[in-house]
């Protein structure tokens, strides 16, 4: 969730847009001050303030999205047949 004042906007951009603070190829742009973005797929996501000077000043965010954890948690091993123990 992004919350920001009326002096800012939110744009989701590609990696080049993030590096260059460019919103020319933005896949999402919002200016409502309260934007929720679902992170449903793994991969890198990049967000910047649409005001280039604000972005160059550090108002940008890289979000690496991981695969969801498998059921049972990481490192879980299935029980051996017959109880084994």
C-alpha positions, 0 to 999 in steps of 0.5 A: 500500500502506498500513501502519499500527498497530492504533491506526488504520484505513483508509477510502476515502471520497468527496470530502465524506468526505475534507473532513469526515473522515467515514467514513459513506459509506466504500466500503472499510474495513480495520483489518488494518494492511497494506492494498493498494488497486489504482488501476486507473481514472482519477479522484480517490481519497480515504483517511482514518484512521477515527479522526476525530481522527487524520484531522483531525490530517492522517492523510488522503490524496488520490490523483489517478489518471491515465490510463495512458500510451499505448504508445510513450510520450508525444509519440511520433509514428509513423514516416512511410511509406517511411522519409522520412529 
